[in-house]
């Protein structure tokens, strides 16, 4: 009888140890997920703060973009998915000016970039060509200059583009999604195009 009780006690201890191990493993996995979410939020926050630092915002449209609010998904004009990835930036008609920077290219899950009817100038960053999930990019009615980045030809998911009413120059690309965009998307710029498959230099007129 004593041997049987000892065996049962040993088995109970082993089961208890297994439960503790499983609990620790579950806690570790939970900690990893929490850390991963924090890292995503940190990277997104940095990218958006870098964008904000380049912009003048006289009507405080970006007032909620506060680094003290650690989750950028709570900021106005920012939409995220269930995994805290930014999928949409709605800054159209926000009375902002300034320039864009390469940090926007870090928002890898971005689908909609709405910047229309502002006073944003400078060159359009080539890093926007890294946004492979981008579906719509609306930038009409700004002061963008220089060429349409060739990297935009990599945007295979892009179905809507409007860069009309800016100060862009050069020729309109023909690769990738550009074959499906109407000429109205490029109106009222200094663009010459389309590129005619290399017969007209890409920087023609710039």
PEVENWO-V985700 format. One record per pair of residues at least 4 apart in sequence whose ideal C-beta (glycine too) atoms are under 6 Angstrom apart, sorted by the first residue. I is the first residue (numbers start at 1). GAP is how many residues later the second one is. D is the distance in whole Angstrom. If there is no record, write none. Layout:
I;GAP;D + I;GAP;D
This chain:
37;47;6 + 40;44;5 + 41;4;6 + 41;30;6 + 41;43;6 + 44;28;5 + 44;42;5 + 45;4;6 + 45;27;5 + 47;56;4 + 47;59;4 + 47;60;6 + 48;24;6 + 49;18;6 + 50;51;6 + 50;53;4 + 51;52;6 + 52;10;5 + 52;13;5 + 54;44;5 + 54;45;5 + 54;47;5 + 55;41;5 + 55;43;4 + 56;41;5 + 56;42;5 + 57;4;6 + 57;5;5 + 57;39;5 + 59;36;5 + 61;33;4 + 64;11;5 + 64;12;4 + 65;10;5 + 69;5;6 + 72;6;6 + 73;7;4 + 73;11;6 + 77;13;5 + 77;14;5 + 78;8;6 + 79;8;6 + 79;9;4 + 80;4;5 + 80;6;6 + 81;4;5 + 81;6;5 + 85;24;4 + 86;21;5 + 86;24;6 + 87;22;6 + 87;24;5 + 88;24;4 + 89;24;6 + 90;24;5 + 91;24;5 + 92;22;4 + 92;24;4 + 92;25;6 + 93;24;4 + 96;22;5 + 97;22;4 + 99;23;4 + 100;4;6 + 100;25;5 + 102;23;5 + 102;25;4 + 104;24;6 + 105;22;3 + 105;25;4 + 109;24;6 + 110;21;5 + 110;24;6 + 111;22;5 + 111;24;5 + 112;24;5 + 113;24;5 + 114;24;5 + 115;24;5 + 116;22;5 + 116;24;5 + 116;25;5 + 117;24;4 + 118;24;5 + 119;24;6 + 120;22;5 + 121;22;4 + 123;23;4 + 124;20;5 + 124;25;6 + 126;23;4 + 126;25;5 + 129;20;6 + 129;22;2 + 129;23;5 + 129;25;5 + 133;24;6 + 134;21;5 + 134;24;5 + 135;22;6 + 135;24;6 + 136;24;4 + 137;24;5 + 138;24;5 + 139;24;5 + 140;22;4 + 140;24;5 + 140;25;5 + 141;24;5 + 142;24;5 + 143;24;6 + 144;22;4 + 144;24;6 + 145;22;5 + 147;23;4 + 153;20;6 + 153;22;4 + 153;23;4 + 155;22;6 + 158;19;5 + 161;20;5 + 161;24;5 + 162;23;5 + 164;23;4 + 164;24;5 + 165;23;5 + 166;23;5 + 168;21;4 + 168;23;6 + 169;21;4 + 169;36;5 + 169;37;4 + 170;32;6 + 170;33;5 + 170;36;5 + 171;21;5 + 171;22;4 + 171;24;4 + 171;29;5 + 171;31;6 + 171;33;5 + 172;14;5 + 172;19;5 + 172;21;3 + 172;22;5 + 173;5;5 + 173;22;6 + 174;4;5 + 174;20;5 + 174;21;5 + 181;4;5 + 186;5;5 + 192;12;5 + 192;13;5 + 195;5;6 + 196;4;5 + 200;4;5
